[in-house]
Amino acid sequence: MMRNETSRGPSVQSVRRALSILEMLADHGGEMGVTELGRRLGVHKATASRLLATLAEHALVERNPLTDKYRLGFGVVRLAAATVGRLDLVQQARPVLEQLAERTGETVNLAILDGEWAVNIDQVTGASAVVSVSWVGKRTPLHATSSGKVLLALAFILVVSLLPAGAFVAIGLAWGAILVGSLVARLPLSATSRSAFLAAPFLLAALPLVVTRSGEPLGTVVVGPLSVTISGEGLRLFATIAAKSWVSVQAALLLAFTTPIPELIEALRRLRLPGLLVTTIGFMVRYLTVLGDEAGRMGRAREARSADPTGRGGGSLRWRATVTGHMVGTLFLRSYERSERIYAAMLARGFEGTLLRLPGRPIEPAELLGFVLAGLVVALVGLAGWLWLPTL
């Protein structure tokens, strides 16, 4: 009996690790290598490889022969279908979902509450959907209202932009608020800071302030017959502009990372922007999706035909430029024709210049509290910029 109990311990641990692998692959949403999975599990690469091999035997995971990485297999789909099919809620709500999708032309999802997450258990694709993406089985965080996030982001950027020169304490508080927002949204701390450096080239426009602003001279730079004097006031003003720009761009990126594009468009509509402008933006997003879809198809076809100088296709720089030019022209024609077909289909379904949408859900108390707290943070940043300025 003792031997039976001790032999059962490692088996339970192996099952736990195998289930952890499935959860990691599901949360990641893509492919993961054996080394990375072993590191996250805290086991040796060989152990992770054996676990993956066992899961692959039951079609729960599969290995991509091109990348040598693993992803979820169709065995998971079979198990999920058996579970979802027994839910009475799915069977009863299916006619309602189909009716909503037919009336609005949009994709309709059915989700259930699981703690702080929403789990999608059924989906009906609308007729006007440009790209079909399945959300069944995916867990998404309960999001705040889109219009509230847009207003807060704009207010935050406006307050930071109006801070006086040298208000580095307030700018530091603003940056701390962005870090807290990233943690709440479960984003890496470097997600916004690294991307914000893409705006660094635009700071060159403010660089002349260092030498053109009057103030206490800090030094002189001599280049041949020319000499320029760097002033302390100009340097402080340039540093303030750089810091404010960096923080403001991070605020805009945080909004983009945490709010899907359809919600941003709905926020513009709720903020009473002109309907023609909102509809134009909606079409632009849809057509960009069409363009990206066609570009992806052509890219995969190009890779399948080995149109690469290192592959069997070969070719000089001129040859590659010619191939790229042909691809761009073909991409334009194909995306244009497909967009026209989509628009004709929308007209046939009664499109009259306004995109149909589902009614928005009411604001939850927790979301209202978060909106108020975020507003207080914006006010605190603005107040700190003026109260603590004399101490700098």
Secondary structure, 3 states (H helix, E strand, C coil): CHHHHHHHHHHHHHHHHHHHHHHHHHHHCCCECHHHHHHHHCCCHHHHHHHHHHHHHCCCEEEECCCCEEEECHHHHHHHHHHHHCCHHHHHHHHHHHHHHHHHCCCEEEEEEECCEEEEEEEECCCCCCCCCCCCCCEEECCCCHHHHHHHHHHHHHHHHCCCCCCHHHHHHHHHHHHHHHHHCCCCCHHHHHHHHHHHHHHHHHCCHHHHCCCCEEEEEEECCEEEEEEHHHHHHHHHHHHHHHHHHHHHHHHHHHCCHHHHHHHHHHCCCCHHHHHHHHHHHHHHHHHHHHHHHHHHHHHHCCCCCCCCCCCCHHHHHHHHHHHHHHHHHHHHHHHHHHHHHHHHCCCCCCCCCCCCCCCCHHHHHHHHHHHHHHHHHHHHHHHCHHHC
